[in-house]
Amino acid sequence: MAAEIQGATREVTMSTNRQIGFASEFARQIGAKPGTKLLEALVRLPGGGYGVLVMRRPKSYASLLVAALAPSGKGSRKFLKQLRGEWRGRTAKAK
């Protein structure tokens, strides 16, 4: 995992073309260079507001999802297998 960035919040101004500048410190931290594929997502924040999440495009969406599902970030494959076992049990009971 990358080191924490001190003062990781920046205020930016949107241009008339609806563009914002990406802080070079942020780009270095995530390893982004010109031409790097990035993903952005609109996320709902507590309290009803919205935020924009920007991240590197993952090499494998499946691996990203598996890692996101594990509560501790460790043992994610084992956790996913456990979830699948619970899902199989529910579908067998429904039939």
C-alpha positions in Angstrom: 0.0 0.0 0.0 1.2 3.5 -0.8 2.3 5.8 1.9 -0.2 8.3 3.2 -0.2 11.7 1.6 -0.1 14.6 4.1 -2.7 17.2 3.3 -4.4 15.1 0.6 -7.3 17.5 0.1 -6.9 20.2 -2.6 -9.3 22.9 -3.7 -9.5 23.1 -7.5 -11.5 25.3 -9.9 -13.3 23.9 -12.8 -12.5 25.5 -16.2 -15.2 26.6 -18.7 -14.6 23.2 -20.5 -15.5 21.4 -17.2 -11.9 20.3 -16.6 -9.9 20.3 -13.4 -6.2 20.1 -12.8 -4.9 16.8 -11.3 -2.2 17.6 -8.6 1.2 16.2 -9.6 1.7 14.9 -6.1 -1.5 12.8 -6.5 -0.3 11.6 -9.9 3.1 10.5 -8.6 1.5 8.7 -5.6 -0.8 6.5 -7.8 1.9 6.1 -10.5 0.0 8.0 -13.2 1.8 9.4 -16.2 0.5 11.0 -19.4 -1.7 8.4 -21.2 -2.4 6.4 -18.0 -6.0 5.1 -18.0 -7.9 6.3 -15.0 -11.4 5.6 -13.7 -13.6 8.2 -12.1 -16.8 7.4 -10.2 -19.5 9.6 -8.7 -20.1 8.4 -5.2 -22.8 9.5 -2.7 -21.3 10.8 0.5 -22.9 10.7 4.0 -25.2 13.6 4.3 -26.6 13.5 0.8 -23.7 15.1 -1.1 -21.6 13.7 -3.9 -17.9 13.2 -4.5 -15.7 12.1 -7.4 -13.4 9.2 -6.9 -10.4 8.9 -9.2 -8.2 5.8 -9.4 -5.9 3.9 -11.7 -7.7 1.5 -14.0 -7.2 -1.9 -12.5 -5.5 -4.7 -14.5 -8.2 -7.1 -13.2 -11.6 -5.9 -12.1 -12.2 -9.3 -10.5 -9.2 -9.0 -8.3 -10.2 -5.5 -7.3 -13.7 -6.7 -6.4 -12.3 -9.6 -4.4 -10.0 -7.3 -2.5 -12.9 -4.8 -1.9 -15.2 -7.5 -0.5 -12.8 -8.8 2.2 -13.4 -6.8 5.4 -9.7 -6.7 6.5 -8.1 -6.7 3.1 -6.3 -9.9 4.0 -7.6 -13.4 3.1 -9.8 -12.0 0.4 -10.0 -15.2 -1.7 -10.9 -17.2 1.4 -13.6 -14.7 2.3 -15.0 -14.8 -1.3 -15.2 -18.6 -1.2 -17.0 -18.4 2.1 -19.5 -16.0 0.6 -20.1 -18.2 -2.4 -20.7 -21.1 0.0 -23.4 -19.0 1.8 -25.0 -18.1 -1.6 -25.1 -21.7 -2.7 -26.8 -22.6 0.6 -29.5 -19.9 0.1 -30.3 -21.0 -3.5 -30.6 -24.6 -2.5 -33.1 -23.8 0.2 -35.1 -21.6 -2.2 -35.6 -24.5 -4.7 
